[in-house]
Amino acid sequence: MSGRGGGRVLITGGAGLLGAHVVTAVSRAGRATRTLDMRVPASDPPDGEHVTASILDLDAVTGACADIDAVLHIAAAANIGGGTPRDIVERNALGSWTVLEAAWRAGVRRVVLCSSDSVLGNTVWPDYFRMPERLPVDEGHEARPTDPYGLSKLMAEQAGRAFAARGRMEVLALRPVFILFPSMMGEVRARALDPDGYRGPSAGGHAPAGGGLCWHHIDPRDVADAFVRALDAPYGGFEAFYLSAPSTLHPTPTLDRVAGRFGGLPDAVDRAWFADNPHAPMFDTRRARDRLGWRARHDHRTAFFMSNPGGSRDGTL
């Protein structure tokens, strides 16, 4: 089934860092928007509306879903530092269920969830990292999070799968890696250029740079583009999609980094994935390419190291 196209889109978390990028991208794609957030957005597009409410308020979210074509659910505790473990699970798991239930009650036919690569379990709490069963990791790989954030995102996906199984609502889960916002650029660049000396936060960042074992990243503009494409992409039921920039930011090539951490590589390695780019991500983004027509247009490895003469200083490929 394909999206209806042209109808108003509800964007939860529209006043946040990622939400603001998504609102802009959806508006530029010609769709009217309605945001739902506890905060008022700094600016709304000309055709935008706003509802001030919590994603935990079922009645408010149901009302916000009235006359909505699709819901892009972005509001969340954004990372492992987003609150206590209980807060993170409540906001991300129960909050996602609330949005899905509200969309169901309002007759919305498509919901796109902002999930995370953290569902794999190899992004935070390194003591619990486990070797992937295969590389690159695709969406069929077992999700095995150990931290509250990754668990909360997996619970949100499971809720989405349950609603999709009813047969009336399509649910898609995007799994972006560490989203590299402009405000984090100095911190991430400091780590990339001096990994041995980095003790962060050391360059004005609010927290140490993220990205998991191989320092994955993705530009928020590319995540926003994936949300726009998810509005009308032909799919049915439930599907998940990994999203990543074409390169990691760790100075060590990806396979060497994995082998160094786990003492070897899994038996199943698609070496062609890494042949042209030794710093290719651990995550396979080909499903997003094939199903959504999506590819990342920014790679900040080229901006940080200028290893690609054709790259630009804002990471545009």
C-alpha positions as CSV (number, residue, x, y, z in Angstrom):
1,M,0.0,0.0,0.0
2,S,1.3,3.5,-0.7
3,G,0.8,6.7,1.2
4,R,-2.1,9.0,0.3
5,G,0.0,12.0,-0.4
6,G,-0.9,15.7,0.2
7,G,-2.6,15.4,3.6
8,R,-1.6,17.1,6.8
9,V,1.2,15.4,8.7
10,L,1.4,15.3,12.6
11,I,5.0,15.6,13.8
12,T,5.5,14.8,17.5
13,G,8.6,16.4,19.0
14,G,8.4,19.1,16.3
15,A,10.1,21.7,18.6
16,G,13.2,19.5,19.2
17,L,16.5,19.3,17.4
18,L,15.5,16.6,14.9
19,G,11.8,17.6,14.9
20,A,12.6,21.1,13.6
21,H,14.6,19.6,10.7
22,V,11.7,17.2,9.9
23,V,9.1,20.0,10.0
24,T,11.2,22.0,7.5
25,A,11.7,19.1,5.2
26,V,8.0,18.0,5.2
27,S,6.9,21.6,4.6
28,R,9.3,21.9,1.7
29,A,7.9,18.7,0.3
30,G,4.6,20.5,0.0
31,R,2.8,18.9,3.0
32,A,0.9,20.9,5.7
33,T,2.2,20.2,9.2
34,R,0.9,20.0,12.7
35,T,3.4,19.7,15.5
36,L,2.8,18.3,19.0
37,D,5.3,19.1,21.7
38,M,5.5,20.3,25.3
39,R,7.4,23.3,23.9
40,V,6.3,25.8,21.2
41,P,8.5,25.6,18.1
42,A,10.8,28.5,17.4
43,S,9.0,29.0,14.1
44,D,6.3,27.3,12.1
45,P,6.0,27.0,8.4
46,P,3.2,29.1,6.9
47,D,0.8,26.1,6.7
48,G,1.8,24.8,10.2
49,E,-0.3,24.3,13.3
50,H,0.9,23.5,16.8
51,V,-0.6,21.5,19.8
52,T,1.1,21.9,23.2
53,A,0.8,18.6,24.9
54,S,2.6,15.5,26.2
55,I,2.9,12.3,24.2
56,L,1.7,10.6,27.3
57,D,-1.7,12.4,27.2
58,L,-3.8,10.0,25.1
59,D,-6.8,12.4,24.8
60,A,-4.6,15.3,23.7
61,V,-2.7,13.2,21.1
62,T,-5.9,11.6,19.8
63,G,-7.3,15.1,19.3
64,A,-4.1,16.2,17.5
65,C,-4.5,13.2,15.1
66,A,-7.9,14.5,13.8
67,D,-7.8,15.0,10.0
68,I,-4.2,13.8,9.9
69,D,-2.9,11.7,7.0
70,A,0.3,10.4,8.7
71,V,2.1,10.7,12.0
72,L,5.9,11.1,12.3
73,H,6.7,10.2,15.9
74,I,9.9,11.8,17.0
75,A,9.2,13.0,20.5
76,A,11.3,11.0,23.0
77,A,14.0,10.8,25.6
78,A,16.8,11.3,23.0
79,N,19.6,9.1,24.4
80,I,20.8,7.2,27.5
81,G,21.3,10.6,29.2
82,G,17.7,11.7,28.7
83,G,16.5,10.8,32.2
84,T,16.4,8.1,34.7
85,P,15.9,4.5,33.3
86,R,12.3,4.7,34.3
87,D,11.8,8.1,32.6
88,I,13.4,6.8,29.4
89,V,11.3,3.7,29.2
90,E,8.1,5.6,30.1
91,R,8.6,8.3,27.5
92,N,9.9,6.1,24.7
93,A,7.9,2.9,25.2
94,L,4.6,4.1,26.7
95,G,4.8,7.4,24.8
96,S,5.1,5.5,21.5
97,W,2.2,3.2,22.5
98,T,0.1,6.3,23.3
99,V,0.9,7.9,19.9
100,L,0.1,4.6,18.1
101,E,-3.2,4.2,20.0
102,A,-4.2,7.8,19.3
103,A,-3.4,7.4,15.6
104,W,-5.4,4.1,15.6
105,R,-8.4,5.7,17.2
106,A,-8.3,8.7,14.8
107,G,-8.1,6.4,11.8
108,V,-4.6,7.4,10.7
109,R,-3.2,4.9,8.2
110,R,0.5,5.5,8.5
111,V,2.9,6.1,11.4
112,V,6.6,6.5,11.1
113,L,8.5,5.9,14.4
114,C,12.0,7.3,15.1
115,S,13.7,4.3,16.5
116,S,17.5,3.9,16.8
117,D,20.5,1.7,16.0
118,S,20.6,1.2,19.8
119,V,18.2,-1.7,19.4
120,L,21.2,-3.8,18.4
121,G,22.8,-3.2,21.8
122,N,26.3,-2.0,20.7
123,T,26.1,1.7,21.2
124,V,26.4,2.4,25.0
125,W,27.6,0.3,28.0
126,P,30.6,-1.2,26.3
127,D,30.9,-4.0,28.9
128,Y,27.8,-5.6,27.4
129,F,28.8,-5.3,23.7
130,R,28.4,-8.5,21.8
131,M,29.9,-9.5,18.4
132,P,27.3,-9.1,15.6
133,E,26.2,-12.3,14.0
134,R,27.1,-10.8,10.6
135,L,28.5,-7.7,9.0
136,P,27.0,-5.4,7.9
137,V,24.2,-5.7,10.3
138,D,20.8,-5.7,8.5
139,E,17.3,-5.4,9.8
140,G,16.9,-9.1,10.2
141,H,19.7,-9.3,12.8
142,E,18.5,-10.0,16.3
143,A,17.8,-6.9,18.4
144,R,19.5,-7.4,21.8
145,P,19.7,-4.2,23.7
146,T,20.9,-4.1,27.3
147,D,20.5,-0.4,28.2
148,P,17.2,1.3,29.0
149,Y,17.4,3.5,25.9
150,G,17.9,0.7,23.4
151,L,15.3,-1.4,25.2
152,S,12.8,1.5,25.1
153,K,13.2,1.8,21.4
154,L,12.8,-1.9,20.8
155,M,9.6,-1.8,22.9
156,A,8.3,1.0,20.8
157,E,9.0,-1.0,17.6
158,Q,7.2,-4.0,19.1
159,A,4.2,-1.8,19.8
160,G,4.3,-0.6,16.2
161,R,4.5,-4.2,15.0
162,A,1.4,-5.1,17.1
163,F,-0.6,-2.2,15.7
164,A,0.4,-3.0,12.1
165,A,-0.6,-6.6,12.7
166,R,-4.2,-5.5,13.0
167,G,-4.2,-4.8,9.3
168,R,-5.4,-1.2,9.1
169,M,-2.4,0.9,10.0
170,E,1.1,0.8,8.4
171,V,4.0,1.4,10.7
172,L,7.6,2.0,9.7
173,A,10.5,2.4,12.1
174,L,13.6,4.4,11.1
175,R,16.8,3.4,13.0
176,P,19.2,6.3,12.6
177,V,22.7,6.0,14.1
178,F,24.1,8.9,16.2
179,I,22.6,12.1,14.8
180,L,25.3,14.7,14.4
181,F,23.7,18.1,15.0
182,P,25.6,21.3,14.3
183,S,25.9,22.1,18.0
184,M,27.8,18.8,18.5
185,M,30.2,19.2,15.6
186,G,33.0,20.7,17.6
187,E,32.9,17.9,20.2
188,V,32.8,15.1,17.6
189,R,35.5,16.8,15.5
190,A,37.8,17.0,18.5
191,R,37.4,13.3,19.2
192,A,37.9,12.4,15.5
193,L,41.1,14.4,15.2
194,D,42.7,13.3,18.5
195,P,41.1,10.0,19.5
196,D,43.9,9.0,21.9
197,G,43.9,12.4,23.7
198,Y,40.1,12.8,23.7
199,R,38.5,12.8,27.2
200,G,35.4,14.9,26.3
201,P,33.4,16.8,26.5
202,S,36.3,19.1,25.6
203,A,35.1,21.3,22.8
204,G,32.0,22.9,24.1
205,G,29.8,19.8,23.7
206,H,27.2,19.1,26.3
207,A,28.2,15.4,26.5
208,P,31.0,13.1,25.2
209,A,30.6,12.4,21.5
210,G,28.6,9.3,20.6
211,G,28.2,6.8,17.8
212,G,29.0,3.5,19.4
213,L,31.9,1.2,18.7
214,C,32.8,2.6,15.3
215,W,31.7,6.2,15.9
216,H,28.8,6.1,13.5
217,H,27.0,9.4,12.5
218,I,24.3,10.7,10.3
219,D,23.4,14.3,9.4
220,P,20.0,15.4,10.6
221,R,19.1,16.6,7.1
222,D,19.5,13.0,5.9
223,V,17.3,11.7,8.7
224,A,14.6,14.3,7.8
225,D,14.8,13.3,4.2
226,A,14.1,9.6,5.2
227,F,11.0,10.7,7.1
228,V,9.7,12.6,4.1
229,R,10.3,9.6,1.8
230,A,8.6,7.3,4.4
231,L,5.4,9.3,4.0
232,D,4.6,8.0,0.5
233,A,6.9,5.0,0.1
234,P,5.0,1.8,-1.0
235,Y,5.0,-0.6,1.9
236,G,2.5,-2.4,4.2
237,G,2.5,-3.9,7.7
238,F,5.6,-3.1,9.7
239,E,9.2,-2.6,8.5
240,A,12.4,-1.2,10.1
241,F,15.2,0.6,8.3
242,Y,18.8,1.4,9.4
243,L,20.0,4.9,8.5
244,S,23.7,5.9,8.5
245,A,26.2,8.2,6.8
246,P,28.4,6.3,4.2
247,S,31.4,6.4,6.6
248,T,32.2,6.2,10.3
249,L,34.3,8.7,12.1
250,H,36.7,6.4,13.9
251,P,40.3,6.5,12.4
252,T,40.4,2.7,12.4
253,P,38.7,0.9,9.5
254,T,35.4,-0.8,10.5
255,L,36.4,-4.4,10.2
256,D,39.6,-3.8,12.1
257,R,37.8,-1.9,14.8
258,V,35.3,-4.8,15.3
259,A,38.0,-7.4,15.2
260,G,40.0,-5.5,17.8
261,R,37.1,-5.2,20.1
262,F,35.9,-8.8,19.9
263,G,39.1,-10.7,19.0
264,G,37.9,-11.6,15.6
265,L,35.1,-11.2,13.1
266,P,31.8,-13.1,12.6
267,D,31.8,-15.9,10.1
268,A,29.4,-14.0,7.9
269,V,31.1,-10.8,6.5
270,D,30.0,-9.2,3.2
271,R,33.5,-7.9,2.3
272,A,32.2,-6.2,-0.8
273,W,30.3,-3.8,1.5
274,F,33.7,-2.6,2.9
275,A,35.8,-3.1,-0.3
276,D,35.5,0.4,-1.7
277,N,35.2,2.1,1.7
278,P,37.0,0.5,4.7
279,H,35.2,2.9,7.0
280,A,31.7,1.9,5.8
281,P,29.2,1.6,8.6
282,M,28.4,-1.6,10.5
283,F,24.8,-1.1,9.5
284,D,23.4,-2.1,6.1
285,T,21.4,0.8,4.7
286,R,20.5,-1.0,1.4
287,R,16.9,-1.6,2.5
288,A,16.3,2.1,2.9
289,R,17.9,2.6,-0.5
290,D,15.8,0.0,-2.2
291,R,12.4,0.5,-0.4
292,L,12.5,4.3,0.3
293,G,14.7,5.5,-2.5
294,W,16.9,7.0,0.3
295,R,20.6,7.6,0.5
296,A,22.7,9.8,2.8
297,R,23.8,13.0,1.1
298,H,26.2,14.1,3.8
299,D,29.4,12.4,5.2
300,H,31.3,14.3,7.8
301,R,34.3,12.1,7.5
302,T,35.0,14.1,4.3
303,A,34.5,17.3,6.1
304,F,36.7,16.4,9.1
305,F,39.5,14.7,7.2
306,M,38.9,16.0,3.6
307,S,39.8,12.5,2.4
308,N,37.5,13.0,-0.6
309,P,38.6,16.0,-2.7
310,G,35.0,16.2,-4.1
311,G,33.6,16.6,-0.6
312,S,32.6,19.9,1.0
313,R,33.2,21.3,4.4
314,D,29.6,20.8,5.5
315,G,29.8,17.1,4.6
316,T,27.7,17.3,1.4
317,L,28.6,14.6,-1.0
